[in-house]
Amino acid sequence: MLSVETVGYKLNHTMLRVKDPKASLKFYCEILGMELIEELAMTDFTLYFIGYNAVAEGASSEERRLHRRNREGVLELWHDHGTERNPSFEGYASGNEDPGRGFGHIAISVPDIQTCCARLESLGVPFKKRLTDGRMKNIAFCLDPDGYWIEVVPQVIT
């Protein structure tokens, strides 16, 4: 229920920890078509804010910061420095298996789900559930480089 006190609130972003930012940025930006909105490098970690319909090319850092803070649907990738070079690092819990079950997935909607899934498959993206699997033939789940589930759903055209 909407209350006067919460008018104007927006769900701004969701954060996922990633082992290798190069692999994750390639997946989300090159394969899924998101854009890097802002990168914040700290001493021990770096944050990458990505999303669709990012700020205009050539925008100042202040314009990028404001754009990121004032919109919805941003994904934050958190990379702890050194994990990409640590062979004993086992990765993060995706939230879909024990122990650590809780977080489920993020979702993207696409204009043509069959074309999208065929493209993902041709690029070698692993799937948890293909369109042909199970009873729900209108959704798929692919996996990002860290094993997070990405639900792919068709856009509804009204």
Backbone torsions as a table, in degrees:
resi	resn	phi	psi	omega
1	MET	NA	129.7	-179.7
2	LEU	-78.3	133.1	175.8
3	SER	-119.7	159.0	-179.7
4	VAL	-56.8	-36.3	-177.8
5	GLU	-65.6	-23.1	-176.3
6	THR	-109.6	7.0	177.1
7	VAL	-59.1	131.5	179.6
8	GLY	94.9	-8.8	176.9
9	TYR	-67.1	147.1	177.5
10	LYS	-136.5	146.3	169.0
11	LEU	-80.0	110.1	-171.2
12	ASN	-86.6	-55.0	-177.8
13	HIS	-153.7	162.5	174.9
14	THR	-121.8	140.5	-177.1
15	MET	-109.8	135.1	173.1
16	LEU	-123.5	135.0	173.3
17	ARG	-81.1	136.9	-178.7
18	VAL	-127.4	145.8	180.0
19	LYS	-76.9	-49.9	-173.6
20	ASP	-125.5	105.4	-176.1
21	PRO	-62.8	-30.9	178.5
22	LYS	-63.3	-45.9	179.4
23	ALA	-65.6	-41.9	-178.9
24	SER	-68.2	-43.2	178.5
25	LEU	-65.6	-36.7	176.3
26	LYS	-61.6	-46.3	-179.4
27	PHE	-61.9	-55.1	-174.3
28	TYR	-71.6	-37.2	-176.4
29	CYS	-90.0	-48.5	-177.3
30	GLU	-80.5	-40.9	-176.1
31	ILE	-86.3	-47.8	-179.0
32	LEU	-90.7	-8.0	173.3
33	GLY	81.8	15.2	175.5
34	MET	-76.7	170.0	178.8
35	GLU	-124.6	148.2	174.8
36	LEU	-74.4	120.0	-179.5
37	ILE	-91.0	-45.0	-177.7
38	GLU	-156.9	143.4	175.7
39	GLU	-123.2	128.1	179.5
40	LEU	-121.8	108.1	179.9
41	ALA	-92.3	124.8	176.8
42	MET	-110.8	-177.4	-179.4
43	THR	-63.5	-48.0	-173.1
44	ASP	-108.2	-8.1	-177.1
45	PHE	-154.1	163.4	175.7
46	THR	-130.7	139.8	177.9
47	LEU	-108.3	134.9	177.2
48	TYR	-121.3	118.3	178.1
49	PHE	-100.7	121.8	-176.0
50	ILE	-129.5	157.7	177.3
51	GLY	-178.3	177.1	175.1
52	TYR	-87.4	154.4	178.9
53	ASN	54.5	54.6	-178.5
54	ALA	-68.9	175.7	-179.0
55	VAL	-63.1	155.2	-176.9
56	ALA	-60.0	145.8	177.2
57	GLU	-58.9	139.2	179.6
58	GLY	86.2	3.6	179.4
59	ALA	-66.9	147.7	178.7
60	SER	-70.8	165.9	179.0
61	SER	-63.5	-34.7	177.8
62	GLU	-68.1	-40.4	176.8
63	GLU	-63.4	-39.5	178.4
64	ARG	-65.1	-43.4	179.6
65	ARG	-61.8	-45.9	179.9
66	LEU	-65.3	-41.2	179.1
67	HIS	-60.9	-44.3	-179.7
68	ARG	-64.4	-39.9	-176.1
69	ARG	-77.3	-21.0	-172.5
70	ASN	-111.5	22.7	-179.6
71	ARG	-131.4	174.7	177.7
72	GLU	-111.6	163.2	171.0
73	GLY	75.4	43.4	178.6
74	VAL	-106.5	142.5	175.9
75	LEU	-110.4	126.7	177.4
76	GLU	-102.8	122.2	174.7
77	LEU	-100.5	121.0	-177.7
78	TRP	-104.5	119.7	179.1
79	HIS	-115.5	117.0	173.0
80	ASP	-80.5	119.3	-176.2
81	HIS	-54.6	134.8	176.3
82	GLY	101.1	-20.5	-177.8
83	THR	-63.6	-31.1	-177.9
84	GLU	-68.9	-19.9	-178.5
85	ARG	-107.2	5.5	-175.6
86	ASN	-100.6	103.5	-177.3
87	PRO	-65.6	-20.6	179.7
88	SER	-89.5	-5.0	177.9
89	PHE	-68.9	122.9	-174.7
90	GLU	-92.3	-2.6	178.5
91	GLY	94.8	-177.9	-177.3
92	TYR	-104.3	155.4	175.3
93	ALA	-70.7	129.5	-180.0
94	SER	-76.3	-15.2	-178.0
95	GLY	91.6	-2.1	-176.5
96	ASN	-109.5	4.0	179.4
97	GLU	-139.4	155.2	175.7
98	ASP	-83.2	145.8	-9.0
99	PRO	-77.2	161.6	176.9
100	GLY	99.9	10.1	179.8
101	ARG	-61.6	136.1	179.4
102	GLY	171.9	-76.7	177.7
103	PHE	-62.6	141.3	-177.7
104	GLY	-105.5	-67.0	-174.5
105	HIS	-169.1	169.2	165.2
106	ILE	-109.7	165.5	-178.4
107	ALA	-135.4	146.1	171.0
108	ILE	-123.5	145.0	175.0
109	SER	-107.3	141.2	-174.5
110	VAL	-130.5	150.8	-178.9
111	PRO	-67.3	-33.6	-178.2
112	ASP	-136.8	98.6	-172.9
113	ILE	-67.1	-35.8	179.3
114	GLN	-64.5	-43.9	179.0
115	THR	-64.8	-42.7	179.5
116	CYS	-60.9	-49.3	-177.4
117	CYS	-65.7	-37.4	177.0
118	ALA	-63.4	-41.0	178.4
119	ARG	-64.2	-47.3	179.3
120	LEU	-58.3	-44.2	179.3
121	GLU	-62.9	-41.4	-179.5
122	SER	-66.0	-24.4	178.1
123	LEU	-88.4	1.7	177.6
124	GLY	81.6	15.8	178.7
125	VAL	-71.7	128.1	179.3
126	PRO	-73.4	149.3	178.7
127	PHE	-115.0	143.6	168.6
128	LYS	-88.7	-37.4	178.1
129	LYS	-146.9	121.5	175.4
130	ARG	-87.0	166.6	178.6
131	LEU	-57.6	-30.9	-176.9
132	THR	-83.6	-8.9	-177.9
133	ASP	-87.4	145.7	172.6
134	GLY	68.0	-167.0	-177.6
135	ARG	-84.6	-31.7	-175.6
136	MET	-86.9	98.1	-175.2
137	LYS	-87.9	3.2	-177.7
138	ASN	-109.6	8.3	176.0
139	ILE	-137.4	155.5	175.1
140	ALA	-137.3	160.2	174.2
141	PHE	-128.8	118.6	172.2
142	CYS	-105.0	171.1	-178.0
143	LEU	-117.8	137.6	175.5
144	ASP	-83.3	178.2	-176.9
145	PRO	-59.6	-21.8	178.8
146	ASP	-99.1	5.0	178.3
147	GLY	88.6	6.0	175.8
148	TYR	-70.4	141.9	179.8
149	TRP	-82.4	133.9	174.7
150	ILE	-117.6	112.3	177.5
151	GLU	-80.2	134.4	177.2
152	VAL	-113.0	119.6	-177.7
153	VAL	-125.4	151.1	177.4
154	PRO	-75.4	143.4	174.0
155	GLN	-71.2	147.0	176.9
156	VAL	-99.0	121.0	-179.2
157	ILE	-99.1	123.5	-179.3
158	THR	-108.1	NA	NA
